[in-house]
Amino acid sequence: MKLASLKEGGRDGTLIVVNRDLTRAVRASGVAPTLQAALEDWSNIAPRLNALYEGLQAGKVADAFDLDIDRLASPLPRAYEFVDGSAYLPHVARVRRARGAEVPESFYTDPLMYQATSSGFLAPRDPILAASEDWGIDLEAEVVVVTDDVAMGVTPAQAADHIQLIGLVNDVSLRALIPAELAKGFGFLQSKPRSALSPVFVTRDELGDAWRDSKLHLPMRTWINGQWFGEAEAGVDMQFSFAELIAHVAKSRPVSAGTLVGSGTIANEDTAKGASCLAEQRTVETLRDGKPTTPFLRFGDRVRIEVTDKDGHSIFGAIEQVVERYSPA
Amino acid sequence: MKLASLKEGGRDGTLIVVNRDLTRAVRASGVAPTLQAALEDWSNIAPRLNALYEGLQAGKVADAFDLDIDRLASPLPRAYEFVDGSAYLPHVARVRRARGAEVPESFYTDPLMYQATSSGFLAPRDPILAASEDWGIDLEAEVVVVTDDVAMGVTPAQAADHIQLIGLVNDVSLRALIPAELAKGFGFLQSKPRSALSPVFVTRDELGDAWRDSKLHLPMRTWINGQWFGEAEAGVDMQFSFAELIAHVAKSRPVSAGTLVGSGTIANEDTAKGASCLAEQRTVETLRDGKPTTPFLRFGDRVRIEVTDKDGHSIFGAIEQVVERYSPA
């Protein structure tokens, strides 16, 4: 099934069920008010949402309405936890090679992950607000999964069954703020502001063969200002599956219902596939030409992120955002 | 006023108002179901909670009951964001001196902060669960503040008025997991599991003169297994006020209602005040004797963290936790 949230009803939005074609929807009223509430009682709520989805697919649901993506919040407008990985080692290796460093051997066995902000996610069509272009504004197109409750100490095999929803995230990054922040040693804070999520999240069964080994086996398509930017394969070169990433997080604590786990920016060994973030593209240029030529995002620039199935149908809907200048009140 | 949450009514607990002596309480039913809900509409809800508090103080509230701290969850049993600082530079300087390094000049002007987990806070009397003593289990006694909604780009002066509640946090740290995690460059994840909050959070006015310049001017008292461990002054050697820490976080994004901002482990230049974490104590020993002698926490060890007013009355109630072995199901 496919789930989304309307921008109405409060800070967590209003849960709706969306049809496969992303054209029709129905409020989940009487089943669960919000996606967070559904995830907190997933084993009971999911079958009832699925029944609603089947009714919607069959055209048998009263109160269905045409889906307007501009009216959508992110499926989780906020969450209690977002832990983001950096699971595509070609990205890590390339960035390090550009500065003459090696990838530590441990990176192939121990996932690189960080604690990200989750107190608010931009809607899929919300602007990216920044006070200055000098911040080095960048997209990062990633796959993200959502869990129900996961016990501390789970194995990857156990964690795989706790992946309840899959979607996309634009992990907005402020590249110019990253070096000084990472040099302090405690990770990202100002340099990773709010991210945007895809219009809908879907269950594993909705992906069919494209969901295998706790990875999404489809290309991540990105455009900047309408120009093709990349179609890196999300199922290729992902060193750690989502099940492994979840088990990594759960080593020393439980993982709560509604937690988002991100893959990291999608990157393949094969650079002909393009990139999923400008930092990657600029690194490829630096290795090839000695310096980067593609600039970071400027005010007015448009970003589009989408994954389609083998027949070209959008699975999650597209994230489409414009970069805008922010001025404090 | 003083606020707390009962372990009842769901994942966010049930909001109660507690009297100044921490002996009596009343449910905030009809005003706000949870502390999170109160913070989301603080300007309307706070006066009504305060009226309930005044009634409770005057002994004029029906349905008041004796406070039993064992029945309390953390005031926020979970939150959408927890950003923790490291604002006491004597701690930073000492740790670096022990390994022969300098404190970068920028640390005196640019706050060191990190994104922490907020999806679950241990209750003030919950055990600290760890799979192994080899993880190097440590306490960190800190002051924490809670904000209402804060706009992106606020100044420290503006941020000061958004500090709505003050409390304590035991920022549990797994020292043996920290070096490898920080070496990867993206900050803490496994090494900073769930923290515990103090039984009650209080408003600024409740602290009188002890709240000045967006800092708490009282000693942080800690005990391990009933033995005095420290009474470092929270108002001394705090390089950045909470207002400055909030403004730092808000540089590139809004800060949402119910966000927790931590001070970092309290540490003074004056080592006679003792320590607020074992890592600090061990660093002092290393600088003095060449090696640490105090071990990290072991299963069965008890930690106590409390702040009292000038008359010796507990302000926030005490965090009291026992370390226990965790075995996955």
Interface residues (C-beta under 8 A of the other chain):
Chain A: R11 E40 R78 A79 Y80 E81 V83 S86 P104 S106 F107 D110 L112 M113 Y114 Q115 A116 T117 S118 S119 G120 L129 A130 A131 W135 A151 M152 G153 V154 L174 L177 A180 L182 K184 G185 F186 G187 F188 L189 Q190 S191 K192 P193 R194 H248 V249 K251 S252 R253 P254 V255 S256 G258 T259 Y326 S327 P328 A329
Chain B: R11 E40 R78 A79 Y80 E81 V83 S86 P104 S106 F107 D110 L112 M113 Y114 Q115 A116 T117 S118 S119 G120 L129 A130 A131 W135 A151 M152 G153 V154 L174 L177 A180 L182 K184 G185 F186 G187 F188 L189 Q190 S191 K192 P193 R194 H248 V249 K251 S252 R253 P254 V255 S256 G258 T259 Y326 S327 P328 A329
